[in-house]
Each structure stands twice: as structure tokens, then as C-alpha cells.
Amino acid sequence: MAEGTTAGVYSHLRYDFWDGGPLMGPSGVCQAPDAVVDNNDCETSVSAFNSADIGSGSVVTPDATTSFTYSDEGEVLDRHQLLPAGVNGIPAAGAALDTTYGDRKSVV
């Protein structure tokens, strides 16, 4: 998905990778613990268009890559974000932020 103006100026491109999709393959899943394909958005990658990409200006926007792990019920369990280092938006090795979520289900 590209986001920008009606004049054709785009700020970034977003790519979503779904479990079982053509890029993840039938074994590419992001659901735990049962590891089945359930139409989850496993990874989102945003490529920013900076001034350096078009040859002028001073806009520097980092790229972003985020992966997700889901529960059997479809709730997000973990969000893993690669953090950019600032050099052409490329993340430093091991620079990441993990956000975990939890919930409790009660059946009456």
C-alpha cells in the first residue's frame, strides 16, 4: 500500500505479510501455541521515502519493520519492532523493542 498525495508524491510504502500467504508460505505462521494459518498479519514493513531518495531536501524518516505473534483466539501476544539506527533507516543489529500482551479467558 502506498500513501501519499493526489499529485503522486508518496511518503512511504507499506508491505503486509500474512500467514500462509505467497511470501510466508503454507508453513509461515505467527499463531501460538497451535501454529495454524488463521489470516493473521505476521509482519508489516514500511519503507520510507526520504529526501536522499529523491535527491534534495532534508527529510529523514526511518523505515519500520514490525512482526506479530497471536494467540489461538486472535489476540496479539507479542509485537516485535526493529528500531532504526538512523543510517539510511537501517536498524542496528539486535536493536529491537518487544511489547508483550496478556489476557485471561474465563468460560462459565
Secondary structure as the mmCIF struct_conf table of DSSP 4:
data_model
#
loop_
_struct_conf.conf_type_id
_struct_conf.id
_struct_conf.beg_label_comp_id
_struct_conf.beg_label_asym_id
_struct_conf.beg_label_seq_id
_struct_conf.end_label_comp_id
_struct_conf.end_label_asym_id
_struct_conf.end_label_seq_id
STRN STRN1 ALA A 2 GLY A 4
TURN_TY1_P TURN_TY1_P1 THR A 6 ALA A 7
BEND BEND1 GLY A 8 GLY A 8
STRN STRN2 TYR A 10 TRP A 18
TURN_TY1_P TURN_TY1_P2 ASP A 19 GLY A 20
BEND BEND2 GLY A 21 GLY A 21
TURN_TY1_P TURN_TY1_P3 PRO A 22 MET A 24
TURN_TY1_P TURN_TY1_P4 PRO A 26 SER A 27
STRN STRN3 GLN A 31 GLN A 31
TURN_TY1_P TURN_TY1_P5 ALA A 32 ASP A 34
STRN STRN4 ASP A 41 ALA A 48
HELX_RH_AL_P HELX_RH_AL_P1 SER A 51 ILE A 54
TURN_TY1_P TURN_TY1_P6 GLY A 55 GLY A 55
BEND BEND3 SER A 56 GLY A 57
STRN STRN5 ALA A 64 TYR A 70
TURN_TY1_P TURN_TY1_P7 ASP A 72 GLU A 73
BEND BEND4 GLY A 74 GLY A 74
STRN STRN6 VAL A 76 VAL A 87
TURN_TY1_P TURN_TY1_P8 ASN A 88 GLY A 89
STRN STRN7 ILE A 90 THR A 100
#
